[in-house]
Amino acid sequence: MINRPIRLTPGTLFFEERLPLFVNRVSESFSLQEHRHDFVELSYVDEGSGFHYVNGDVLPVAKSDLFILPIGVSHVFRPADAGANRSLVVYNCLFKPEPLAADLRDFPGTGGLRETLAALQLLPGDAGSWRRIRDRDGRLGEWFRAMHLEYERRAPGRVALLYAKFVELIVLLERAHTAGPGTETAAQERDSLAGIVRRIERRFAEPLHAGRLAEELNMSERHFHRLFKRYTGSTFNAYVQNRRIDKSCELLASTRMPVQDVGPAVGYQDKSFFLQLFKRKTGMTPREYRRLKNNEAADAGQPKADAEPKTDAEPKADTEPKSDAGQPKEVSP
């Protein structure tokens, strides 16, 4: 595993002076690094698919996934691909729990919604771990769209309506909880693949073969591919590639490892193939990515990660051999 510092993103970057709420809508990319907050964040996937890295877990995400992220939880979203047609669009509702709880304390009827109030850290005590909820009837998505519109409009009565809508969200989440299980795909379809995803996380730099993994699970390779696509939202090869490219981004941003050593460190011995894949996934070369992160670090007054020995320019990314389907031929993803 790659050990790296996880930066704290403070709420002072977002909150207005007298409003402990902030709402935005963003298109996720590969430029943002894993981070944590001193506020609670609610993240709702509105468009596309990709991956969410939460406290070391890697979760495939798609439209209608909602995450409750308590204070201190580290996370970052990644799109499935850097292409414009593979976007991952997320609504974020950030809030400071202490002042918000004080403002809502006397709101009629909220005292009985203790499960949700605790999950949102609006009650004293530990909120526990992060949570994932599936918006099966679309009402949470409607809430985020309306909340974002009201936040941006700055019309008369804006603050009052934002508070009222936040109470509406508490009610919606409480009802989702009391409706019982069903926020994830059926457990029997997930159990056999959960360990595979964890193995990819731990051993991403090693050769990974779908056939061998299918054999371990006592299933055909064809059935394994079908279940893996259903579980993660992407093919096995694409999933492993995304994980390796994400790890290479971490190395480029947080270490002084020479660029030519990054590909082998994440499982790609063919440097030309790695360079081509990296640019296809992120939209830039590894050196361009490192330069971008160095500039961001310099702006923030933090040390750069590019003090590596000077070498020749990156090798040219030759066109890799293609299969009949037009995909790169690889022994491993």
N, C-alpha and C positions, 0 to 999 in steps of 0.2 A: 504494500500500500504506500501511496505517496503522502508523506506528512507535510502539511502546509499550514500556515497561519490562516485563520478564518476571521476576516475583518468584521468589526461591528459597524452597522449602518445606523446612525442615531436618528431619532424622530425629529430632531430640530431641523433636519433637511426638508421636512414635509409639512408639519403642522402649523396652522395659523395660530395667532396669539390666543384667541378665545374659543377655538374649536379643536377638540382632541380627536378629530376625524379627518381622514384624507382618502380620496378615491381617485384612481387612475385606470387607464387601459393601455397596455403596452404590448408590442410585438417582440417576443423574446428572441435573443440571438446568442452567439457564442462569446460575446465580449464581456458580459457580466460574470464575475467570479462568485463562488459560493460565499455566502455572508450570513450574518445573524443580526438581530434587531434588539432594541430596547423597548419595543412596542409589540402588540399582537397584530398579526397579518392574516387576512382572509383572502385566499387566491382562488379565483374561479376561471377555469379554462372555457373560453367563449368560442374559439375557432381553432381548428387544426389538431395536431397531435404531436407528441414528443416525449420527453422524459423529465421527471422531477427528482432531484437528488435531495433527500431530506435526512439529516443526521446520519449519513452513511448509507442509507437505503436508496436504491434506484427503482423508481416506479414509472412504468409507462402511463402516460396520461392522454386523455382525449376530451373532446367537447363535453361539458356538463360535469366535470370533476371539480369538486370544491375541497380545499384544504384549509384547516384551522391550524395556524402555526403560532404557538405560544412564545412568549419572550425567551430569547436565548437559543431557539432552535435554528440550526444552520440549514440553508437550502439554496437551490438555484434551479431554474427551469432551463431546458435545452430543447430547441426544435428538433424534429426528426432529421432535418436537412437544412442547409443554408439557402436553398433555392426559394424564390419568391412564392412558388406554388406549394410550398411545404411549411407555411408559417405556423406559429404557435402564438395565439393572442390570448392574453390573460387580463382579467379585471383584478385589481387589488384594492381592498378596503383595509386601511391601517387605522389603528386607534390606540390611544393611551388608556389603559384599563382603569387606573385609579380615578382620574377626574371624570371619566365617563360614568363609572359606577356611582360616584357621588351625585352626578346630575340625574341619574335614572333611579336613584334609591326610592323615591316616593312616587314613582310612576305606577298607577293602579294596575293590579293584576300580574305584575312581573315577579312577585315574590315566590310564586309557585313554579317558576321555570328554572329550577335550580340546576338541572343537568346542563342546560346550555349556558347559564350564567357562570357555572364553574369552568366549563370548557373554554369560555371566552375570558377567563381570569377576571370576571366581574364580581366574584365572591372571594373572601379571604381564603388563603391556602394555595396549595399546589394545583395547577391546572392539569397536571399529568402530561402525557405525550401528545404529539400532534395527532390530528384526526383527518380522515378522508371520508367524504360523503358524496354519493352519486345523486345528482339531481335528476330523478326519474320522470318527474312531471313538468319540468321546465320552469317551475315557479321561482327557484333560486336565480336562474339566469335572468328572468324578468326583473327580479329585485335588483341585481347588479346593474343592469342596463338603466333602470329608472334612477337608481342611486347615483350613478355616474353622471347622468344627464342633469339631475338636480344640483349636484356638487359644482358642475361646470357653469351652470346658468347664472348663478349669483343674483337670483331674483329676490324680491321682497319676501320675507318669511323663510328664507333659505335655511337658516340654522334650525328653526323649529321643525321644519319638514324633514331635515336630515336626521334629527333625533327621533322623530316619529317613525321614520322608515327603519331606523336601526332597531327600534322595538319590534317592528314587524319582522325583521330578520330573526330576532331571538325567538319569536313565536314559530316561525317556519322551521327553524332548526330543532326546536323542542318537539314539534309534531313529527319531524323526520325521525327523531330518536325514538319516540314512543311507538312509531309504526312498526318497529322491530327490525330484524336483520334484512339485508338486501342491498346494502350500500356497496358491495363488491360483487364481482362475478361469482358464480357458484364455487364454493370452497373446493369441491371435488375436482374442478377443472384447473384450479390454481395450485393445489398442493404439490403436484408432480413437477411443476416448473419453478416454484419459488426457490428451491435449492439451486437450480441451474442459474437463475439470475444472480443469486448471491455468489456463486462460483465465478461467474464472469466478472463480478465486481472485485473479487479477491485475486483472481488469476488471469486478468485480462491480457497480460504480456506473454502468456503461454499459448502453445497451439491449442485451438479449440475446434473440435470436429463434431458436427451435428450427428453424424452416424454413431460415433462412440457414445455420445450422451444419450441418444435414443436407446442404444443397447443397454445402458445402465438402468434406464427406466422401464425396460422390458416392453418396448413398443417399437413399431416400425419407424424408419426415418421419415417416411411420408407423413405418418400421423404426428410425429414429433414436430415437424415443420408446421403442420396445421394448428396444433395446440399452441406452439410458441407464437405464431402470428396472432392468434386470438388473444393470448395473454398479454403480449407486449404491444401489439399494434404495428409491428414491423417484422420483417423476415429475420431469421437468425443471423445471417451475415451482416445485414444493415445494423442490427442491434449491437453486435460486437464492434463493428466499425465505429459507430457513434460513441461507444464507451471508450474506445482507444483514442479517438480524436479528442474527446473531452479530457482524458488524462494527459494527452500531449499538450493541450492548452494550459493545464495546470503546471506542467513542467516548465513551459516557456515563460509563464507569468511569474512563477514563484521560485525558480531555481536558476543557477548559472550554467546548467548543462549545455554544452555546445549543441547547436541545432542539428548537426549531422548525427548526434547520438540519441536524439529524441525518438526517432522512428523505431530503432531497435529496442529502446527502453519500454515502448508500449506494444511491442509484438510484431513490428514490421522490419524485416531485414532488407527488403528491397526499398532502398531510399527513394528512387524515382517514383515508385508506386505510392509511397507514403506522401511525398510532396504533392502529387496530383490529387490524392484523396483528401489531404488536408485542405487544399485550396477549394476543392469542390464542396466540402462540408462547411467551411468557415468563410469562404469568399476572399481569402488572402493567403499569402505564403506564410510559413512559420516565422521567418524573419520579420515580415510586416506585422504579424500578430504580436510578436515580442516587442517590436518598436512601439506599437499602439499601447501595450500594457505598461511599458517603461514611461511613456509620456504621461499616462494617467497617474502612475506612481509619483512621477516628478511633480505633477500638479498638486498632488496630495502631500508632498514633502516626505515621501517614503523612499527607501533604497531601491535602486533598479536591479533587474535580474539579468542584465546583458553583459556583465563583465566576464566574458568568455575569451579564450584564446582566439586571435584572429585567424581565420581560415579563408579559403577560397569561397567564392559565391556558392550558393546552393546549387547542387547538380541539377541539370535540366530534367524536368519531369517527362521522360519519354512516354509515348503512348504504350500502355500495358497491353498484353495479349487479351483478346476478347473471346468470350464464349459465343455460342450460337445465339444466345439471348442478348448479346451486347453487354454483358456484365464482365468485370475483370475475373480472370481465372486465378484463383488463389487456393493454396493448400489449406490455409486457414483464413478466416475473415479479416 
